[in-house]
């Protein structure tokens, strides 16, 4: 097996474990596990004699010649052969593309916000390896929300959002329009951040041994440790065949870095036991009025103990209701269980990110640390009601697994997404103006003629409502504003910022096989995105070029249908 660049110093970790003897004794009395050297021992193993030393390793096999590099787009190179990756073993919980809704029958759209970005980084990983991602791995809203947009800043924390709405002609269909709804959260100043009680839960099982897993975990969490303040506390729990504490609560960055550096991979994956122990440690160190969060770093390949996603969701929901949230960081390829990672983060009132490079680790846990850790609003829901006098049909691009019932919007017992400091949320609706051709043709028994305007509100295209709770609140607050119908007739060109968001949405929907994009090509997506000065946006344009080089031309039978 190829070893990672970060090997375990057994003697040093044994010294660290000895320094935590009182905590280990407490765990042992409770029937838990003990950390010894580089391994995590369960109760049955403690009384067993020490194992014989392993035989010396075999000489390494000669290195194969590096594959030729092929330039697939300006500035981006990938190996000339497909890198080892088996998406067939990876697990995704994809949803069908959102359906079309007729406003006369379904004028109201309700969904929970989503600030996850993992689907974008995972899509980038596939493309960088010279493969198109599986359709189920692409979530349109996560690709859109990976980027920041030019929304107005909220002025005060008590009103933690601004809401921006605008409209443009749909780039792939001149008969429809794109309605953008943008939220921007309050930027919490460093002095106003609450103290944080964080438990790093690190998977050190054998499946984490490759270079794109445990070494990146160490880089990501080491970077986060450097961003913490004197009032914050960090603990580290690891799990393989069993789970154990390797670092009790501390605010010493050096101790955190040293503990992380000494970890190595080996054994099976008792992720459920690791979660239970991490939550217990978070409860023991609970900070009233602070951030209490478990940060799980794994490839999601649980194979010992509690591994069923539903059982894990039940666990994290109980802990969420008691004030401990969960963030998941996904790593690696081949056996990656993204379906579990994304779902338990959503139910744990945290966020999900996929770390495919040290640069992404810095972005998520360094540059965006405040948004990742510090919640400014919880249970955030959006509801849009369309005026049938102005809009005949609509569809929401993405958010399929965030859809809520109309009655859920005002029900404060229904859980929804949380938003961190400075987070942004963007949603795009494709709408058909009244009188224009739509995706759904006229019905035989439908009354002819245009629908009457909403009484007293003929100048409104739609009405947008937002519900949220403050972090320590139990009753939601309401923000509402109309979208003027005059936007339908404005002839101004869309802002470059809006054009870029539309390009990202078109890219995601193309990868998902959206049948309503017409013959809009990836080359047109690149042109729509335009020239970009931001590094991350430049990378997006290059990735579209990679996908263009990999995508087969559609057959006549596969070409999408047009509007009727």
C-alpha positions in Angstrom: 0.0 0.0 0.0 1.3 3.5 -0.8 2.0 5.4 2.3 0.9 9.0 2.9 3.4 11.8 3.5 2.2 12.1 7.1 3.2 9.1 9.1 2.4 8.5 12.8 5.0 8.9 15.5 3.9 6.2 17.8 6.0 7.2 20.7 4.9 10.8 20.5 1.3 9.9 20.4 1.7 7.5 23.3 3.1 10.5 25.3 0.1 12.5 24.3 -2.2 9.7 25.4 -0.4 9.5 28.7 -1.0 13.2 29.1 -4.7 12.6 28.8 -4.7 9.6 31.2 -7.5 10.9 33.4 -9.8 11.3 30.5 -9.0 7.9 29.1 -9.6 6.3 32.5 -13.0 8.0 32.6 -13.8 6.6 29.1 -12.6 3.1 30.1 -14.8 3.0 33.1 -17.7 3.8 30.9 -17.0 0.9 28.5 -15.6 3.1 25.8 -12.2 2.9 24.1 -8.6 3.8 24.8 -6.1 5.4 22.5 -2.7 3.7 22.6 0.1 4.6 20.3 -1.2 4.9 16.8 -4.3 2.7 17.3 -7.7 3.0 18.9 -8.4 -0.1 21.1 -11.9 -1.3 22.0 -12.7 -2.9 25.4 -12.2 -6.5 24.3 -8.7 -5.6 23.1 -7.4 -4.0 26.2 -6.8 -7.2 28.1 -5.2 -9.0 25.2 -1.4 -9.3 25.1 0.4 -7.0 22.8 0.6 -8.2 19.2 3.8 -9.4 17.6 5.7 -6.7 15.7 4.8 -6.6 12.0 7.2 -8.0 9.5 9.4 -5.4 7.7 7.7 -3.9 4.7 8.4 -5.2 1.2 10.6 -3.1 -1.0 8.6 -0.6 -3.0 7.7 -1.5 -6.5 9.4 0.5 -9.3 7.5 3.7 -10.1 5.6 3.6 -13.4 6.3 6.3 -15.9 4.2 9.4 -15.5 1.4 9.7 -18.0 1.6 12.4 -20.6 -0.2 15.6 -19.8 -2.9 16.8 -22.1 -4.1 20.4 -22.2 -7.9 20.3 -22.1 -8.5 24.0 -21.7 -6.4 27.2 -21.4 -4.5 26.9 -18.1 -5.8 23.5 -17.0 -3.9 20.2 -17.6 -5.1 16.7 -16.9 -3.3 13.4 -17.3 -3.6 11.8 -20.7 -5.1 8.7 -19.1 -8.1 8.5 -16.8 -6.9 8.7 -13.1 -7.9 5.8 -10.8 -11.4 6.6 -9.7 -14.5 4.4 -9.6 -17.6 6.5 -9.4 -19.7 3.3 -9.6 -18.6 2.7 -5.9 -19.3 6.2 -4.8 -22.7 6.9 -3.4 -24.9 9.9 -4.4 -28.5 10.8 -3.6 -29.4 12.6 -6.8 -32.9 14.1 -7.4 -34.7 14.5 -10.7 -34.5 17.9 -12.3 -37.2 20.2 -10.9 -40.5 20.0 -12.8 -42.4 22.8 -14.4 -45.3 24.3 -12.4 -48.4 26.0 -13.9 -49.1 29.2 -11.9 -52.9 28.8 -12.0 -52.6 25.5 -10.2 -49.4 26.0 -8.1 -48.6 29.7 -7.6 -46.5 29.2 -4.5 -42.9 27.8 -4.4 -41.3 27.1 -0.9 -37.9 25.8 -0.1 -35.2 25.7 2.6 -32.0 27.6 1.9 -28.8 25.7 1.1 -25.3 27.1 1.7 -23.4 23.8 1.0 -20.7 23.9 -1.7 -19.5 20.3 -1.8 -21.1 19.5 -5.1 -19.0 22.1 -6.9 -15.7 20.9 -5.5 -16.6 17.3 -6.2 -17.6 18.2 -9.8 -14.3 20.0 -10.2 -12.5 16.8 -8.9 -14.1 14.7 -11.6 -13.3 17.1 -14.4 -9.7 17.6 -13.2 -9.4 13.8 -13.5 -10.6 13.9 -17.1 -14.1 12.5 -16.3 -17.6 14.0 -16.5 -19.2 13.7 -13.0 -22.2 11.4 -12.4 -25.5 13.3 -12.9 -26.5 12.6 -9.3 -23.3 14.2 -8.0 -24.3 17.7 -9.4 -26.6 19.9 -7.4 -27.3 23.2 -9.2 -27.7 25.4 -6.2 -24.4 24.3 -4.7 -22.6 25.2 -7.9 -24.3 28.6 -8.0 -23.6 29.3 -4.3 -20.0 28.4 -4.5 -19.4 31.9 -5.8 -20.0 35.3 -4.3 -22.2 37.9 -5.9 -22.6 41.7 -5.6 -25.4 41.9 -3.1 -25.9 44.8 -0.6 -24.5 44.3 2.9 -26.9 44.2 5.8 -26.4 47.1 8.2 -27.0 45.4 11.5 -27.0 42.0 13.1 -30.6 42.3 14.3 -31.8 42.4 10.6 -29.2 39.9 9.3 -30.2 39.7 5.6 -30.7 41.8 2.5 -32.9 40.5 -0.3 -32.0 41.3 -3.9 -34.2 40.5 -6.9 -33.6 41.1 -10.6 -34.6 39.7 -14.0 -33.0 38.9 -17.3 -33.9 37.2 -20.6 -33.0 33.5 -20.3 -29.8 32.9 -22.3 -31.0 29.5 -23.6 -34.6 30.6 -24.3 -35.7 34.0 -25.5 -39.3 33.2 -24.6 -38.6 32.9 -20.8 -37.0 35.0 -18.1 -34.6 34.3 -15.2 -35.7 35.7 -11.9 -32.8 35.9 -9.4 -33.3 36.1 -5.7 -30.2 36.8 -3.7 -29.7 36.8 0.1 -26.6 38.2 1.8 -25.9 37.6 5.5 -24.5 40.0 8.0 -20.7 39.9 8.2 -20.0 39.2 11.9 -16.9 41.2 13.1 -14.2 39.2 14.9 -14.9 41.0 18.2 -18.5 40.0 18.0 -18.0 36.3 17.4 -19.2 34.0 20.2 -16.7 31.5 21.7 -16.5 28.2 19.9 -16.4 24.7 21.3 -15.3 22.5 18.4 -14.7 18.8 18.3 -12.7 17.6 15.3 -13.8 14.1 14.5 -11.2 12.5 12.2 -11.6 9.3 10.3 -8.2 7.4 10.5 -9.5 4.1 9.1 -7.6 2.3 6.3 -9.7 3.9 3.6 -8.3 7.3 4.5 -4.7 6.3 3.8 -4.3 7.8 0.3 -2.8 11.2 -0.4 -6.1 12.9 -1.2 -7.6 12.0 2.2 -5.8 12.1 5.6 -3.0 14.5 4.6 -5.7 16.9 3.3 -7.7 16.5 6.6 -4.6 17.5 8.5 -4.0 20.5 6.3 -7.6 21.6 6.6 -8.0 21.3 10.3 -4.5 22.7 11.0 -5.5 25.8 9.1 -8.7 26.1 11.0 -6.9 25.8 14.3 -4.8 28.8 13.4 -7.9 30.9 12.9 -9.3 30.4 16.4 -9.2 32.8 19.3 -8.3 32.6 23.0 -11.9 31.9 24.1 -12.3 28.9 21.7 -11.7 25.3 22.6 -10.8 22.4 20.3 -10.9 18.6 21.0 -9.9 15.8 18.7 -11.6 12.4 18.4 -10.5 9.7 16.0 -12.1 6.5 14.9 -11.0 3.4 13.0 -12.2 0.0 14.3 -13.2 1.9 17.4 -13.2 5.5 18.6 -11.1 7.4 21.1 -10.1 10.8 22.3 -6.6 11.9 21.3 -6.8 15.5 22.5 -9.0 16.9 25.3 -10.4 20.4 25.1 -7.6 23.0 24.6 -7.0 26.4 23.1 -3.3 25.7 22.4 -2.8 25.9 18.6 0.5 24.1 19.0 -1.0 21.1 20.8 -3.7 20.9 18.1 -1.2 20.9 15.3 1.0 18.3 16.9 -2.0 16.0 17.6 -3.2 16.2 14.0 0.3 15.7 12.6 0.7 12.4 14.4 -2.3 10.6 13.0 -2.1 7.8 10.5 -4.6 5.6 8.8 -5.4 1.9 9.4 -8.3 -0.4 10.3 -12.1 -0.5 9.6 -14.5 2.4 10.0 -16.7 2.7 13.1 -18.0 6.1 12.2 -21.2 5.9 14.2 -19.2 5.2 17.4 -17.0 8.2 16.5 -20.0 10.5 16.2 -21.4 9.3 19.5 -18.1 10.0 21.3 -17.6 13.3 19.6 -21.1 14.5 20.6 -20.4 13.3 24.2 -17.2 15.3 24.3 -19.0 18.4 22.9 -21.6 18.0 25.6 -19.0 17.8 28.3 -17.4 21.1 27.1 -20.6 22.8 26.1 -20.4 26.6 26.0 -23.8 28.3 26.7 -24.4 31.0 24.2 -21.4 29.9 22.1 -20.9 27.7 19.0 -20.9 24.0 19.8 -20.1 22.0 16.7 -18.7 18.7 15.7 -16.6 18.8 12.5 -16.5 15.4 10.8 -13.7 14.8 8.3 -14.1 11.5 6.4 -14.7 9.8 3.1 -18.0 8.6 4.6 -17.2 4.9 4.2 -18.7 3.7 7.5 -18.6 -0.1 7.8 -18.6 -0.9 11.5 -21.4 -0.3 14.0 -24.0 2.4 13.1 -23.7 3.0 9.4 -27.2 3.3 8.1 -27.8 6.9 7.0 -31.3 7.1 8.5 -30.0 6.0 11.9 -27.2 8.6 11.7 -29.7 11.3 10.8 -31.8 10.4 13.8 -28.6 10.8 16.0 -27.6 14.1 14.6 -31.2 15.5 14.8 -31.3 14.7 18.5 -28.0 16.4 19.1 -29.1 19.4 16.9 -32.1 19.9 19.0 -29.9 20.1 22.1 -27.7 22.8 20.6 -24.8 20.8 19.0 -24.5 21.2 15.2 -22.6 19.2 12.7 -20.4 20.2 9.8 -19.1 17.5 7.4 -16.0 17.7 5.3 -15.7 15.1 2.5 -12.4 13.7 1.1 -11.2 11.3 -1.4 -12.4 9.2 -4.4 -13.5 5.7 -5.2 -15.5 4.8 -2.1 -16.8 8.3 -1.3 -20.3 8.3 0.3 -21.5 11.8 -0.5 -25.1 10.9 0.0 -24.5 10.3 3.7 -22.2 13.3 4.1 -24.6 15.8 2.6 -27.7 14.5 4.4 -26.3 14.3 7.9 -24.9 17.8 7.6 -28.3 19.2 6.5 -30.1 17.5 9.4 -27.3 18.5 11.8 -27.9 22.3 11.0 -24.4 22.5 9.7 -22.9 22.7 6.2 -21.2 20.3 3.9 -18.0 20.9 1.9 -15.8 18.7 -0.2 -12.1 19.2 0.1 -10.2 18.3 -3.1 -7.1 20.3 -2.5 -5.1 22.3 0.1 -6.4 25.5 -1.6 -10.0 24.4 -1.1 -9.2 23.6 2.5 -7.9 27.2 3.0 -11.0 28.6 1.3 -13.5 26.7 3.4 -11.8 26.8 6.8 -9.6 29.8 6.5 -11.0 32.5 4.2 -14.6 31.5 5.0 -14.1 30.3 8.5 -16.7 32.7 10.0 -19.4 31.6 7.5 -18.5 27.9 8.2 -18.7 28.2 12.0 -20.8 31.1 13.2 -24.5 31.0 12.6 -26.4 34.3 12.2 -29.8 32.8 11.4 -31.4 29.4 11.6 -34.4 27.7 10.0 -34.2 30.0 7.0 -37.0 29.4 4.4 -37.9 31.2 1.2 -41.4 31.4 -0.3 -42.2 32.9 -3.7 -45.8 33.5 -4.9 -46.2 34.2 -8.6 -48.9 36.6 -10.0 -50.9 34.6 -12.6 -51.6 37.8 -14.5 -47.9 38.2 -15.2 -46.4 34.6 -15.0 -48.0 31.5 -16.5 -45.3 28.8 -15.7 -42.1 28.5 -13.7 -39.4 26.2 -12.5 -36.8 26.5 -9.8 -33.3 25.6 -10.9 -31.9 23.3 -8.2 -33.0 22.9 -4.6 -34.8 19.7 -5.3 -33.8 18.1 -2.0 -34.7 21.3 -0.2 -38.4 21.6 -1.3 -40.9 22.3 1.4 -44.7 22.2 1.5 -46.5 25.5 1.4 -47.8 25.1 5.0 -44.2 24.4 6.2 -43.2 28.0 5.6 -45.1 29.4 8.7 -44.6 26.3 10.9 -41.7 27.1 13.2 -41.4 23.4 14.1 -40.3 22.5 10.6 -36.5 22.5 10.4 -34.7 24.4 7.6 -31.2 25.6 6.6 -28.9 27.8 8.6 -26.8 30.7 7.3 -23.4 31.6 8.6 -21.8 35.0 9.0 -21.4 36.6 5.5 -23.0 33.7 3.7 -24.8 34.3 0.5 -27.7 32.4 -1.0 -28.8 32.6 -4.7 -31.9 31.1 -6.2 -32.8 31.2 -9.9 -36.4 30.7 -11.3 -37.0 30.3 -15.0 -40.4 31.8 -15.6 -42.7 32.1 -18.6 -44.4 35.5 -18.9 -48.2 35.4 -19.3 -49.1 35.1 -23.0 -45.7 33.6 -24.1 -45.3 30.0 -25.3 -44.7 27.7 -22.3 -43.4 24.2 -21.7 -46.9 23.0 -20.9 -49.4 23.4 -23.7 -53.1 24.6 -23.3 -55.5 22.1 -21.8 -58.7 21.0 -23.5 -61.0 21.9 -20.6 -59.2 25.0 -19.4 -61.1 28.3 -19.5 -59.8 30.5 -22.3 -58.5 34.0 -21.8 -55.9 35.6 -19.5 -56.3 35.2 -15.8 -57.4 38.3 -13.8 -54.8 40.4 -12.1 -54.4 39.9 -8.4 -56.8 42.3 -6.7 -55.0 45.5 -5.9 -51.6 44.2 -7.1 -51.6 44.3 -10.9 -48.0 45.7 -11.0 -46.4 42.8 -9.1 -44.6 39.9 -10.9 -44.2 37.9 -7.7 -44.1 38.3 -3.9 -41.0 37.0 -2.0 -41.1 36.1 1.7 -38.3 35.0 3.9 -38.6 33.4 7.4 -35.7 33.0 9.8 -34.9 32.6 13.5 -32.1 34.4 15.3 -29.5 31.9 16.6 -31.0 31.9 20.1 -34.6 32.4 19.0 -37.5 30.0 18.8 -40.0 32.2 17.0 -39.4 33.1 13.3 -39.3 36.5 11.9 -40.7 37.5 8.5 -39.2 39.6 5.7 -41.3 40.3 2.6 -41.0 42.3 -0.6 -42.7 42.4 -4.0 -41.0 41.9 -7.3 -42.2 44.6 -9.7 -43.7 43.5 -13.0 -41.9 46.4 -14.7 -38.8 44.2 -14.7 -40.4 42.2 -17.5 -40.2 45.2 -19.9 -36.9 46.7 -19.0 -34.5 46.6 -22.0 -31.3 47.1 -20.0 -28.5 44.5 -20.3 -28.1 42.2 -17.3 -25.2 42.9 -14.9 -22.1 40.7 -15.6 -22.6 39.3 -12.1 -26.1 38.0 -13.0 -24.8 36.7 -16.3 -22.1 34.7 -14.5 -24.7 33.2 -12.1 -26.8 32.2 -15.2 -23.7 30.6 -16.8 -23.1 28.5 -13.6 -26.7 27.4 -13.6 -26.6 26.4 -17.3 -23.4 24.5 -16.7 -24.9 22.5 -13.8 -28.2 21.8 -15.6 -26.2 20.6 -18.7 -24.2 18.2 -16.5 -27.5 17.0 -15.0 -29.0 16.4 -18.4 -31.8 19.1 -18.2 -34.0 18.5 -21.2 -35.2 22.2 -21.2 -31.9 23.8 -22.1 -32.6 23.4 -25.8 -29.4 23.3 -27.8 -27.5 25.7 -25.6 -23.9 24.5 -25.7 -21.1 24.5 -23.3 -19.3 26.9 -25.6 -22.2 29.3 -25.1 -21.9 28.7 -21.4 -18.3 29.9 -21.5 -19.2 32.9 -23.6 -22.0 33.8 -21.2 -19.6 33.6 -18.2 -17.3 36.1 -19.9 -13.9 37.3 -19.0 -13.3 37.1 -15.2 -10.7 38.6 -12.9 -11.5 36.5 -9.9 -9.4 33.3 -9.5 -12.3 31.0 -8.7 -14.4 32.3 -11.5 -11.5 31.9 -13.9 -11.2 28.3 -12.8 -14.9 27.8 -13.5 -14.5 29.0 -17.1 -11.6 26.6 -17.6 -13.6 23.7 -16.1 -16.4 24.4 -18.6 -13.8 24.0 -21.3 -12.8 20.7 -19.9 -16.4 19.5 -19.8 -16.8 20.6 -23.4 -13.8 18.5 -24.5 -15.2 15.4 -22.7 -18.9 15.7 -23.5 -20.1 13.6 -26.5 -22.2 15.3 -29.1 -25.9 14.5 -28.6 -27.7 12.2 -31.1 -30.8 13.3 -32.8 -32.9 11.3 -30.3 -31.2 12.9 -27.4 -31.6 16.5 -28.5 -33.9 18.3 -26.0 -37.4 19.4 -26.8 -38.2 23.1 -27.3 -41.0 25.2 -25.8 -44.4 24.7 -27.3 
